[in-house]
Amino acid sequence: MVDGLTIGQAAAFVGVTIKTVRHYHRLGLVTEPERDGSGYRRYRSADLLRLVQVRTLAEAGVPLAEIGDLLDADSERFATALDDVRRRLTERIDDLIARRDTLHRLAHGDRVLLPDRACAVLDRLVELGFDPEYVATQREALVLARALVPGVFAGFLQQLEQRLGDPEFVELTKRGLDARSWEPDDPRIEELASALADKLLADRALLVMPDGFHNQPDAASRYGLVNHHREDQEPALARLNALVEANLRAAGIKLPRQ
């Protein structure tokens, strides 16, 4: 009876391929058995044990370059090395989870650029019956706000969250969207601007910009790019927004001027 297994048999027993066993040999992780009288290398129990150990550590995520030293280490060094591998694996898992979440958010367009809190605001707009075009514009504005005025982004979200909980404000906003079909000089725009400004002034604290924002040399430009996003395509809405801002300034609210 032949003593030992061929490389193919050893690979099958351990659950790897012959190519993998040979790779372990090249890296010095497993010593190649001596050839027998017929010229074949025969793998015995000690060889199989080493193969199983290498395969197990490799499958656990230990880099092949570190497995040799790990298996040859004493118990204390082995435990320390495993802790280090465990830490690195945890970091990799966290990174993979973050990438998976990013891919999931990519399915929602620009939402990959927004935090969950902002996405919840967009979902609320949909629930309140705002049309897809308006929701898309608000999504773009939130992306711009986060990138251009990060210092006021949290406050901007807070404003939206509180105001979307006010049925009267929601109704006024929807009336403002109806104004898209009006002529820019329609007298109803002035009436609506006054009503919107009064509603905003009911909670003046929400309108206050963070300390230092107005001192930034490009604050007005950044603010304008966000607050007047797509107004060039909606003349009536541009006038409505301008009148609302004028009313707020007249009431003492400090807003950046372009």
NORSULDA-V663565 format. One record per residue. N is the residue number from 0. RES is the residue in three letters. SS is DSSP state (~ for helix, > for strand, _ for the rest). PHI is phi in whole degrees, -180 to 180 (none if undefined). OMEGA is omega in radians with two decimals (none if undefined). Layout:
N:RES:SS:PHI:OMEGA
N:RES:SS:PHI:OMEGA
//
This chain:
0:MET:_:none:-3.12
1:VAL:_:-70:-3.13
2:ASP:_:-91:3.09
3:GLY:_:105:-3.08
4:LEU:>:-111:3.01
5:THR:_:-73:-3.14
6:ILE:~:-62:3.12
7:GLY:~:-65:3.12
8:GLN:~:-66:-3.14
9:ALA:~:-64:3.12
10:ALA:~:-61:-3.14
11:ALA:~:-64:-3.13
12:PHE:~:-62:-3.06
13:VAL:~:-81:3.14
14:GLY:_:92:3.07
15:VAL:_:-130:3.11
16:THR:_:-94:3.06
17:ILE:~:-59:3.12
18:LYS:~:-60:3.13
19:THR:~:-67:3.12
20:VAL:~:-59:3.13
21:ARG:~:-65:3.09
22:HIS:~:-65:3.08
23:TYR:~:-61:3.11
24:HIS:~:-63:-3.10
25:ARG:~:-61:-3.13
26:LEU:~:-81:-3.14
27:GLY:_:79:3.14
28:LEU:_:-78:3.11
29:VAL:_:-131:3.13
30:THR:_:-73:3.10
31:GLU:_:-69:3.10
32:PRO:_:-65:3.05
33:GLU:_:-69:3.10
34:ARG:>:-79:3.09
35:ASP:_:-87:-3.09
36:GLY:_:-63:3.13
37:SER:_:-90:3.10
38:GLY:_:93:-3.14
39:TYR:_:-97:3.03
40:ARG:>:-83:-3.09
41:ARG:_:-114:-3.10
42:TYR:>:-93:-3.13
43:ARG:_:-106:-3.03
44:SER:~:-57:-3.13
45:ALA:~:-65:3.11
46:ASP:~:-65:-3.14
47:LEU:~:-66:3.10
48:LEU:~:-60:3.14
49:ARG:~:-65:3.11
50:LEU:~:-62:3.13
51:VAL:~:-62:3.14
52:GLN:~:-63:-3.13
53:VAL:~:-65:-3.13
54:ARG:~:-60:-3.11
55:THR:~:-63:3.13
56:LEU:~:-67:3.13
57:ALA:~:-63:3.14
58:GLU:~:-68:3.11
59:ALA:_:-79:3.09
60:GLY:_:103:3.10
61:VAL:_:-75:3.11
62:PRO:_:-58:-3.12
63:LEU:~:-57:-3.10
64:ALA:~:-64:-3.09
65:GLU:~:-104:-3.01
66:ILE:~:-66:-3.12
67:GLY:~:-58:-3.14
68:ASP:~:-63:-3.10
69:LEU:~:-65:-3.12
70:LEU:~:-70:-3.11
71:ASP:_:-92:-3.08
72:ALA:_:-82:3.04
73:ASP:_:-76:-3.02
74:SER:~:-61:-3.12
75:GLU:~:-68:3.11
76:ARG:~:-64:3.13
77:PHE:~:-62:-3.14
78:ALA:~:-64:3.13
79:THR:~:-64:-3.14
80:ALA:~:-65:3.12
81:LEU:~:-65:3.08
82:ASP:~:-61:3.13
83:ASP:~:-65:3.11
84:VAL:~:-63:3.13
85:ARG:~:-61:3.12
86:ARG:~:-63:-3.13
87:ARG:~:-66:3.10
88:LEU:~:-65:3.11
89:THR:~:-61:3.10
90:GLU:~:-63:3.12
91:ARG:~:-66:3.12
92:ILE:~:-63:3.12
93:ASP:~:-60:3.13
94:ASP:~:-66:-3.14
95:LEU:~:-67:3.10
96:ILE:~:-63:3.12
97:ALA:~:-63:3.11
98:ARG:~:-67:3.11
99:ARG:~:-61:3.13
100:ASP:~:-64:3.10
101:THR:~:-63:3.11
102:LEU:~:-62:3.11
103:HIS:~:-64:-3.12
104:ARG:~:-72:3.10
105:LEU:~:-60:3.13
106:ALA:_:-67:-3.13
107:HIS:_:-111:3.05
108:GLY:~:63:-3.06
109:ASP:~:-68:-3.13
110:ARG:~:-63:3.07
111:VAL:~:-63:-3.11
112:LEU:~:-96:-3.05
113:LEU:_:-125:3.07
114:PRO:_:-75:-3.10
115:ASP:~:-59:-3.12
116:ARG:~:-62:3.12
117:ALA:~:-69:3.11
118:CYS:~:-63:3.11
119:ALA:~:-65:3.09
120:VAL:~:-64:3.11
121:LEU:~:-63:3.09
122:ASP:~:-62:3.12
123:ARG:~:-65:3.09
124:LEU:~:-60:3.11
125:VAL:~:-64:-3.13
126:GLU:~:-61:-3.12
127:LEU:_:-81:3.05
128:GLY:_:90:3.07
129:PHE:_:-70:-3.06
130:ASP:_:-72:-3.07
131:PRO:~:-56:-3.13
132:GLU:~:-64:3.13
133:TYR:~:-66:3.13
134:VAL:~:-61:3.13
135:ALA:~:-64:3.13
136:THR:~:-65:3.12
137:GLN:~:-66:3.09
138:ARG:~:-62:3.13
139:GLU:~:-62:-3.13
140:ALA:~:-65:3.11
141:LEU:~:-66:3.10
142:VAL:~:-62:3.12
143:LEU:~:-64:-3.11
144:ALA:~:-61:-3.13
145:ARG:~:-65:-3.10
146:ALA:~:-82:-2.99
147:LEU:~:-94:-3.12
148:VAL:_:-132:-3.08
149:PRO:~:-58:-3.12
150:GLY:~:-68:-3.13
151:VAL:~:-111:-3.04
152:PHE:~:-62:-3.13
153:ALA:~:-61:3.10
154:GLY:~:-66:3.10
155:PHE:~:-62:3.11
156:LEU:~:-65:3.14
157:GLN:~:-62:3.09
158:GLN:~:-58:-3.11
159:LEU:~:-62:-3.11
160:GLU:~:-60:-3.10
161:GLN:~:-71:-3.08
162:ARG:~:-73:3.10
163:LEU:_:-73:3.05
164:GLY:_:-89:-3.12
165:ASP:_:-108:-3.10
166:PRO:~:-56:-3.13
167:GLU:~:-67:3.11
168:PHE:~:-66:3.12
169:VAL:~:-59:-3.14
170:GLU:~:-66:3.11
171:LEU:~:-64:3.12
172:THR:~:-63:3.12
173:LYS:~:-66:3.04
174:ARG:~:-64:3.08
175:GLY:~:-63:3.11
176:LEU:~:-69:3.06
177:ASP:~:-62:-3.10
178:ALA:~:-67:3.11
179:ARG:~:-58:-3.11
180:SER:~:-93:-3.12
181:TRP:_:-86:2.98
182:GLU:_:-76:-3.10
183:PRO:_:-59:-3.13
184:ASP:_:-96:3.12
185:ASP:_:-62:-3.09
186:PRO:~:-63:3.11
187:ARG:~:-64:-3.13
188:ILE:~:-66:3.12
189:GLU:~:-65:3.13
190:GLU:~:-63:-3.14
191:LEU:~:-67:3.13
192:ALA:~:-62:3.13
193:SER:~:-65:3.14
194:ALA:~:-66:3.12
195:LEU:~:-65:-3.14
196:ALA:~:-63:3.13
197:ASP:~:-61:-3.14
198:LYS:~:-66:3.12
199:LEU:~:-66:-3.11
200:LEU:~:-73:3.11
201:ALA:_:-65:3.07
202:ASP:_:-134:-3.03
203:ARG:~:-63:-3.10
204:ALA:~:-60:-3.13
205:LEU:~:-71:-3.07
206:LEU:~:-92:-3.07
207:VAL:_:-78:3.09
208:MET:_:-78:3.12
209:PRO:_:-60:3.12
210:ASP:_:-57:3.07
211:GLY:_:91:-3.08
212:PHE:~:-63:-3.09
213:HIS:~:-68:-3.13
214:ASN:~:-82:3.11
215:GLN:_:-71:-3.05
216:PRO:_:-62:-3.11
217:ASP:_:-112:-3.09
218:ALA:~:-60:-3.10
219:ALA:~:-63:-3.14
220:SER:~:-65:3.13
221:ARG:~:-62:3.13
222:TYR:~:-60:-3.10
223:GLY:~:-64:-3.13
224:LEU:~:-63:3.14
225:VAL:~:-84:-2.99
226:ASN:~:-73:-3.12
227:HIS:_:-114:-3.14
228:HIS:_:-59:3.09
229:ARG:_:67:3.13
230:GLU:~:-66:3.13
231:ASP:~:-65:3.14
232:GLN:~:-97:-3.08
233:GLU:_:-134:-3.08
234:PRO:~:-57:-3.12
235:ALA:~:-67:3.11
236:LEU:~:-67:3.10
237:ALA:~:-63:3.13
238:ARG:~:-68:3.12
239:LEU:~:-59:-3.13
240:ASN:~:-64:3.13
241:ALA:~:-63:-3.14
242:LEU:~:-69:3.10
243:VAL:~:-61:3.14
244:GLU:~:-63:3.12
245:ALA:~:-63:3.12
246:ASN:~:-65:3.13
247:LEU:~:-66:3.12
248:ARG:~:-63:3.14
249:ALA:~:-64:3.13
250:ALA:_:-89:3.06
251:GLY:_:98:3.10
252:ILE:_:-82:-3.11
253:LYS:_:-87:3.10
254:LEU:_:-120:3.10
255:PRO:_:-61:3.10
256:ARG:_:-111:3.09
257:GLN:_:-83:none
//
